[in-house]
Amino acid sequence: MLTTFIHTGDFHLGRPFTFLQQGNYYGKNKRKELWKAFDEMIATVKATEAPLLLIAGDLFDSVDVLTMDIKRVAEGLASLDQTWVVIITGNHDYHGTSSPYKKVEWSGNVHIFKEDVFRSVYIKELNTEIYGMSWVKNEYRAFPERSFNSIKLNDTRYNILMVHGEVTNQSLYLPIDLKLIEKKGFNYIALGHIHKPGLTPGGVAYCGSPVPLNFGESGERGFIISEVKTDYENQAYLTASGFHPIASRQYQTIEIAITPEDSYPDILAKAIGCDSQANRQQHYYRIRFSGYVNPEIQMDWINDDLEEAFYYIETDTAGLEPDIDLELLIRENKNNPIGQILSELEKITEPEVRKKAIVYCIEAMIGEGVLE
């Protein structure tokens, strides 16, 4: 009988990470971090003696992943000789003509769904039946409802559904009607695709990505461990699921307000003061500056001047404007080329383009000593 299982997915192994700063260095480190998470997942399966591992799609980042990476995964899963591994493919590693799942031999404990209709695999010793569909192309605008409706559950078994898609009405990535799949009566529904983990009281779960993959992914990441107990009196299965976090570098986006009174050292101090030294040397940071800055301050070197204080830092100064009274500046210079140039720029109809053009012009004139 099934007692414990682990639900994971969205590893995106083989992803070629890019960073604005020293991309190759940080990309290599991020690749190591992904493999460390995969190894931790394997180790957790062994430590908990979980008899079942579910991988809900996008184990690989693309169909063009290196063969050495595929073999590394296959070897890791083969080492789980006391565990059944069930895999569905996703929109990144879909099971098409160039499927990564066709490039190596998989051990006998690994079952891979290979069709985009719902099939099932019954594991007798666990009295568990797992239903799943895989992607065979990289886009699905509709859920295979006809195939899904043909499913007939055996209530004496523990029934699991695996789907890689989005819980929404419309999507290019397999829209899922949550009410439709819930009312079928599965004991657990293992979803993939959305990288933020989430678990409903009804046993529907997104495992999320095991580590955050970009600045759009904040918060803890990991996988889900579930324990199953049999309620013999009511002839029912009770599932208790919990989130198992994986320690990893986090992505932090920080907003910092600047005033005209701030000197350049003040701005650096505000940035460095955004978090503790331990955190700054551990995580990825993107700092967005906003407000009005003294026009004499040049922000071009801010990223370089902050590099030593952070493991990784990106800065965004698009929200800053020079502290200048533009109307007064044009009025004071209406009879010279400065005023004439600014007056022409004022005629630009697109507000954002007009703003940037005026700011760049003023910064250039200050930099050349034309304005003081």
N, C-alpha and C positions, 0 to 999 in steps of 0.2 A: 504494500500500500504506500502511496505517496505521503511523505511526511514533511519534506522541505524542498523548495525549488528556488532558483535564482532567475530573475528576469533582468536582462540587460540588452544593449543594442546601441546603435549610433556611435560606434567607436571611430568610424571614418579613418581606419588605419591606412597608411600610405598617403595621407593628404600632404601636398606640398605647401606648407604654411609660408605666408609672406608677411613681412613686417616693414614698416616705413623706415625703421632704423636698423641697420646691419641685419637685413632680413635673413641672410644665410645662417648666421650665428644663432639667432633666436629661433629660426625655423628648425634647425637641427635639435635644439633643446626641447622644442615642443614635440617633435617626433619621438624623442626619448620619453617624454612625459606620457604620451599615448601608450607606448609599449609598456611602460611601468604600470599603468592602469590595467592593461590587459593581463599582465603577469599577476597583479594583485587579485584580479577577478578569478583567475585560475586557482591561485593559492587559497582564496576564500571558499571556492567550491570544494576543494580537497579538505580544508580544515573543518567545514561544516558537514562534510560527507553528504552533501546534497545529491540526491539521485537523479535530479533533473535540472538542466540549464536551458533557458529559453533566450534566443538571440533574435530580437525583433527588427531586423533589417539594418542596412547600411553598416555592416561590420567593416566593409571596405569603403574607401572614399570614392572609388571609381572602378570602371571595368578595366582600366589600364594600369591597375596597381602592379607593382613588381612581383614577379613569381616568387622571389625570395621571401616577400612579406606573406604571400598566401601560404607558402610552405611552413613558415614560422607559426602561423595561426593553426594550420592543420596539425602540426606537431603538438602544439599546446593543448588542443582539444583531444587529441589522441591520448594524451597523458591522463585524461580523466576516465580511466578505464572502468570506474565504478559508477559513472554518470552518463545518462542519456543526454545528448545535446540536440536540440531541435532548432533549426534556423529557417527564417524566411528572408528573402532579399528585399531591398528597398529601391528607391529611385536612383541612388548612387551606384549600388552594386547589383543592378537588375540582371536577371538571368537570361540574357540575350545570347547572340552568337559569340560574343567575346567575353562571356561571363567568367569571372575569376574562379567560380566554383567548378568550372570545367577543366581548369589548368593543372590540378593536382588530384591525387587520390585521397579520399577521406576515409577515416577509420570507421569501423562497423558501428561504433556508438553514436555516430553523427548522422542525423536525418535532415536533409535539405528539401524543403518544398520547392518545386521547380515550375509550377504552373500558376497562371493568374486566375484560376478558379479555386474554390475551396475544396481541399482534400483533407484527409485526416490520417494520423498514425496512432495506433493503439499500442500502448506499452503494457503488456499483460501483467508483469510482475509489480507494476505500480498501480494497476487498475485505473490507468489514466489515458484519456483520449484527447489528442491535441489536434485542433483544426487550424489550418492556416492557408494563406495564399501568398504567392511571391510575385514580385514585379518582373515582367519579361520585356518591358520597355520603360522609358523614363518619364512617362506622363500618363495619368489616368484621371479623366474628368468625371467619371461616374463609378460608384461602388457596384461590384458584381452582385446585385441584389438577388437576381434569379438563382445564382449559384448558392448564395447564402441561405435563401429561403428553403432550399432543398435539404438543408442539414436537419437530421433527426437525432436528437441527443438520447443517449442511454443514461437514465438517471441513476443507475447503480454505479456508474463510473464517475471519476472526477474529470470534468470537462473544461478544457482550456481553449480559448480562441486567441490567435495571433494575427495582428493586422498592422501594416505600416502605412499610416496616412494621417489626415487631419480631421478632427472633429469639427465639422463646419458644413454649411449648405453647399457652397461652391468652392472649388479648388482644382488646380491642375495636378494635385498630389493626393489623389484618392480621397474624396470627401466621405466622411463617415457620419452616419446618423446614429448618435449615441443611444437614443431610445430603441431603435431597431435592433441593435446588437445586444442591448441589455435585456430586452424582453425574451430573448431566446432561452435564457436560463443557464448560461455558462457559470461555472464556479469561479473562474478568473478570466479576465480579458487583458492580454498583454499587448500593449500598443507601442509602436515606434514611430519615429520621424520628428516629433516635437522634442527639442533638446532640453526643455525644462521639465524636471520630474514632477509627477503629480499622481495622486492616488485618491479615488473616490470611495465612500463607504460601501458602494455596491460591488467593489472588486474590479473596477476598471482602472488601469494604471498605465501611465507613460513612464518608462524607466528613465528617460532623459539621456543625455550624453554622459559618459563616465567622467569626463573632464570638460571644463568650458573650452570652447574652440575659438572664440573671438570676443570683441568688446560688446557684442549684443547679448552675451550669455553671462549673467551675473548670478551669484549665489552658489550654494553647494551643489556638487555633482557626485554621482556614484551609481549604484544599482539597487534593485529591490530584492529583499529576501522574504520569502513567505513560508509560513508553517501551516500545515494542514492537520486538522484533527477530525475524527469521525464521531458524530453525534448519533450513536446507535439507537437511542430511544426515539428520536425524530427522523431517523434515516436520512441524515443530512451531513454535509461536509462543512466544517468551519475553517475559514481561512483568515489568518492574522498576518498582515504584511507590514514590513517596516523598511525604511530607507537606510542603506548602508553607504555613508559618505566615503569618498576617496580623497585623500589629501592631495591638493594640486595648487598650482599657481592660479590666482584669481585675476579677473579683469576688472579694473576699477576705473570708472569715469567720474572725474571730480570737476565741479563747477566752482570757479574762483572769481569773485567780483573785484574789479580794480577801480580805484578812484584817482582823480587828477593829482591828489596829494601824495600818492604812492611813488616813491623813488624806485629805481631799478632794483637796488638791494631789497627794498620792501616787497617787491613783486616776487623775487626769488624766495624770500623768507615765507611768503604766503604759500607758495607752491610746495616748498619743503615741509612746511607745517601741516600739510594736508593729512598726514598719517605718521605713524611711528616709524623709526628707522628700520626696525625689524621687518615691518610690513613693506616698506618702500623697497627694501632689498630682496623681497621675495616675489612680489606680484607685478602684473602689467598695469601701467597707469596711462590714462589719457586725461590731460588737464585742459579744460576749456575756459579761457579767460573771457570775461565780458565787462562792459562798463566803459568809462572814459579814461584815457591814459594821457599823461603829459606828452604833448607832441614832440618834445625833444628826445623822448625815450624811443630807441629803436629795438623792436622785439625780435629781430631776425636771428639773434643768437641765443634766445631763451632756451631752446631745446638743448643746445650744446652745453650751456652753463648749468643745466640741471642733471645732466647724464650721470655724474658720479654719485648723486644722491638717490638714484633709483636703479633697480634692476633693469627696468625698461620704461621709457618715458616717450610719450607723444604729446605735443602741445598744439592747441588750436587757438589762434588769435583772431579768427574771423569775427568774433563778437565784440572786438574792441574798436573804439572810435577815438580819434584825437580830440582832446578837449579844446575845441576852437569854436568861437562864435562866427559861423560862416557868413551870416548876413553882414555882420560888422566888418569882417575881413574883405568882403566884396565891396562894401561901401567905401572903406578906407582906400581901396586900390582901384576904384572905378575908372580912373584916368590913366592906368598903366597896364602893361601886359598881364600882370598877375590877376587883376580884377577881370580883365577880358576873358582870360582862359577859364576862370572859375564860373563866370557868367555863362559861357558856352556849355560847360559841363552840367550846369543846372538845367539845361534844356533837355537832357536825356530823359526819356519818358519812363523807362523801367526803373523803379525806385532802388532796387538792390544794385543794379549796374551803376546808376547815378551815384549812389553812396560810395561804392568801391572806387569809382573813377576819381571822385573828389578827394577821398582819403589818400589814395596813392599819389595824386598830384601834390597834395599838401605835404605829405611825407617826403616826397622827392625834393620839393622846394626847400624844406627845412634842412634836409640832408646836404643840399648844395649851398646852403647859406643864403638863399634868396629870401627866405622868410626867417624871422627870428621870433 
